[in-house]
């Protein structure tokens, strides 16, 4: 399972900021972090895109943020090993979601047949 809280903290975001960037309710982020619910496939892809976006255009794993004056400063980052583990975890989540989708389709066909 994706450690949403760790990712959020590495990105130096509050729950509210992460919710806004992923276009979800803050309660959804809280449920992901507590393990009450799992991220949807769309959310997994969105968080992956967010990490890529915050990595920077040059592919650096340093995460930067603009302050009120527009100056950029380093706020944190992922090591290459952490990024690789995160990518693997995201891929596992995608496969798990695909299996659940397949199960749902099979159940639907079973109910129709």
Secondary structure, DSSP 8 states (H G I E B T S, - for coil): ---HHHHHHHTT--HHHHHHHHTS-HHHHHHHHHTSS---HHHHHHHHHHHHHHH-TT--SEEEEE-TTS-EEEEEE--HHHHHHHHHHHHHHHHHHHHHHHHHHHHHHHHH-
